[in-house]
Amino acid sequence: MRDLNSEFQDTDDRKYAYEFDYIHRHFMMKGLEHLFTGSDALEMGCYHGEFSKLLLDRFAHLTIVEGASDLVAITEENLSSHSNQNFAIHNAYFEDVELSKQYDAIFLVHTLEHLDHPTVVLQRMQSWLKPTGKIFIVVPNANAASRQIAVAMNLIEHNQSVTEGEYKHGHRKTYALDTLVDEVRAAGLTPLAQGGILFKGLANFQMDRALESGIIDLAYLEGCYHLGHRYPDLCASVYVVCQ
């Protein structure tokens, strides 16, 4: 059994989450929210609840399932001051949790790559989805420009490698857009929309340093967001929206 509470801890050479990750989530929301409908959302995996806050701004009720008990406690604290208190958190593994309702939208954001049994989880999620609902899946992109540069520098073996640092942080697979689409189709889901979020030429730690030093700013990232519409395969993350 995996110790999920240990997997989100920073290591000597790699943070679990960078400031860029939090900014990136706002661009995810910007790219996906035009597809939202209904009032009930389910979030599978929450980390510290930053994306949960964005969902609570847009949905009347949010249910969260998180396997790491420490993250449940952190998220409950972080959401305690939110204006929308219509949320419930279940501390359970996705393969085991029992949910009694169906949802208009289900979110698996930077989580699918952590799963030991992705097809099983995707198939379970279908029973929690309303007939008109949508599943939103976002994963780090194997073909991001920054990752391809790292391969060219011999820092990573190939685009879809799972590095030692990523494995320690719970990653089990690195998806590109085509393999992500294959995964959802294998689970019996139908893709409705797909694409990339935020063109990315620097590693996360480099993005943080560039932001801190003023070399780049939010206007620059806004430009990267729009460029990502033109070059989805080079983005920080790729997504599939399915039913």
N, C-alpha and C positions, 0 to 999 in steps of 0.2 A: 504494500500500500504506500503510495507516495505521500510524503510530508509536505503538503501544500503551503504550510506556514513558513517553511524554510526556503521555498522556491522564489519568493518575492523579495528576499533580502539582497541588498547590494553586496557585490563582491569587491575585491581589491582592484580589479581592472575594469569593472563594468557595473553601471547602475541598472537597476530594474526599470526605472522611469526617469527620463530627462525632462527638463522644462519644455523642450520641443514637443515631447509627447502630449503634454497638456494643451499646448497651442494647436497641435495637430488635430485633437479631438473637436475643437471648434470648427475646423475646416471640414472634418467628417460630417458634422451636423449640418453645416452649410450646404454640402453636396447632396445630402440625403433627405432633408426635411420636406422637400417638395413632394415626396412620395408617401408621407405619413397620412394616415387616416385613422379615425376612431379615437377612443379615449383610454384604452387599457393596453399597457405595454409590459413586456417581460424582458428583463436584462439577464443574460447568462454570463456571470462573471463580472465583478464590479471594481476590482482593485481598491482604490481609496474613495470611490464614489464620485469622481469628478464628472464622468460621463453621465452618471445617475442624475446629477444636478441638472444637466442639460435636458435629460429626458423628462424630469419632473416639471421643467418649464413648459413642456410641450404636450404632455399627456396628463389626464386627470388622475390616473392611478398607475403606480409602478410596482411590479413585483420583481424582486431580485433573488437569484439563486447563486450562491457563492460557496465553494468548497472549503476555503481557508477560514477558519474561525477567527483568526486575528484580523483578517480583512473585513469580516462582518462587523466586528466591534469598531474598527476605524471608520467604516462607512456609516454605521448608525450614528456615530458622533458627528461626522461631517455633514450628515443630512439633517441633524437635529434642529438646525436653525433655518432650514429652507422654508420658504413661504408655503409650499405644498407638502403637507405631512401625510398625504395619502399614499404611503408606500409600506411594503412588507418585505422582510428579508428572510430567506430560508438558508440555513447553513447545511448544505447537502451536496453530494456529488451529483452531477447531471445524470449519470446512469441510474441513480437510485431515487431521486426526488419524485414525490407524488404531488401533482398540482390538480386542483379541483375545478379550474375554470379555463376558458379559452381567451386568447388575446388578439387584439387588432394588429399588433406589431411585436415581433420578437427580435432581440438584438444579441448578436454574438460578435463582439467587437474586440479584435486582437485576443481572441480566446480559442478559436478553432485549432490554431497551431499548437495549443497546449494539450490537446485531447489525445488520450490513448486509443479511444474508439470513436472517431469522428462520425462515421456512418451511423453507428448505433444512436448517438446523441441527436444527429440530424433527423433520423427517423422518429425518435421520441418526440422531438419538438413539433412534428406535424400534428400530433394529437392535441397539442396545446394551442393550435392556431385556428382562429375563426375561418370559415369558408372564404371570406373576403379579405383575410389578413395577409400580411407580408412578413417574411423573414429577412432581416438585414445582416449580412455577414461581411465583416471587414477583417483583412489579415495583412500583416507586413508583407511587402512585395519582394519576392526573390530577385526580380529583375530591376529593382530600383537602380537609378544611375549610380548612386553612392555605393551600392553593393557590387555592381559590375566593375566599378573602379577598384574596389577592394580585391576582387578576383584578379584583375589585371596586375595588381601590386603583389600578388601571391600571399595575401593576408587571409583569404578564404579559398578553399579548394575549388568550389564551383558555386554558381548562383543559388542553387537550392540546398546547399549544405546546411546542416544544423551545427553551428560552432559549439565548442566546449562551453563558452559563456552562455550561449542561448540555451543549451541543454540544462545547465545548472539552474536557469531561470524558468525551466518547465517546458521549453519548446520541444516538440516532437517531430515537426514537419515544417518546411519552409515552402510556402505556396507561391506560384505565379498565377496570373489570371486564368490561364488555360487549365491548370491543375485544380484550381479552386472550382471552376465551372464543372469539371469532371466529377469532383467530390460531391457537389450538390445534386448533380444528375444521378449519380450512383445511389444516392439516398432516396430517389424518387421525387425530388423537387424540380420545379420548372423555373428556370431563370427568366426574370422579367426585365432586368436592367443590370448592366455591369460597367465597370470603369475603374479609374484611378483617382486617388486623392492626393494632390500636392506633389508636383515635380520635386525631386530631392537629389541634389548632387553632392551633399556632404553627409557624413555620419552624424548620428544624433549628438554625440559629444562635441563635434565640430560646430554643429548648428547652435548649440548652447553657447560656446565660446564666441562665435560670430555675433550672436545677439547681445551677449554681455558687453562686448567691446564696441558695439555700435556699427560694425562692418555691415550688418544687415539689420532690417527692422521689419515690422509687421507689413509695411507696404511691399517690401521685397517678397515676403511670404504670400501676400495676396497675388502678386505676379506669378509666383510658382503655382499657386492654386489654379489660376486660369490657364497656365501653360500645361498643367496636368490634364486638362480637357483635350488638348491636342496630342499629348503623348502619354496616355494612361499606363503604358507598359513600363514607364520610367519613374512612376510615382512612388512615394513613400509607402502607400498602402493601395491595395486593390479591393474591390467590393463586388458582391453579387446580391441583388435583391430578388427574392424568389417567392413562389407560392406553392 
